[in-house]
Amino acid sequence: MRGDTKLYNILNDLGIEFEYYEHPAVPTVEEAAKYWKDLEATHCKNIFFRNHKGNKHYLVIIEHTKNLNISELEQKLKQGKLSFASERRLKNYLGLTPGSVTPFGLINDTDNHVHVFLDKNLEKSSKISFHPNINTASLVIKYSDLIKFLDYTSNTYEYVELTG
């Protein structure tokens, strides 16, 4: 299987079952959507931000068809001005490369620095999909198992309502 062996071990230890799907490298949601058409799951955009000072980082997870309004997000999150985090920060905090952003990267955030914001609408999902820390595969898990995984990482997370 493609992806992070450490991740697969953690999912196994947590009793999180998953469906595994290989596909060509898909650096954007638009490209990935071509390979998701037969997967019964909610697919997500995972966007890694930093605050203006660069001392706080956020992973925002929204349904993939939503258009993210960063101004609205800034107002809702009340974290000040946000910008996309650099490739270096992505690698440093989540151990990921651009195009492979996923909450599964939180296994590399040993200091629990990254705070996660989940679109409240995702709670309606029975299954949800993410890359296994590489963009040449996708995993489908139960939404409840995503929460189990987030609880395991000990990263803080909260829900936010976005109109997008």
Helices and strands as residue ranges (DSSP letters): H 5-13, E 19-22, H 29-36, E 42-51, E 57-63, H 70-77, E 82-84, H 87-94, G 103-108, E 114-119, G 120-124, E 127-130, E 137-142, H 143-153, E 157-160
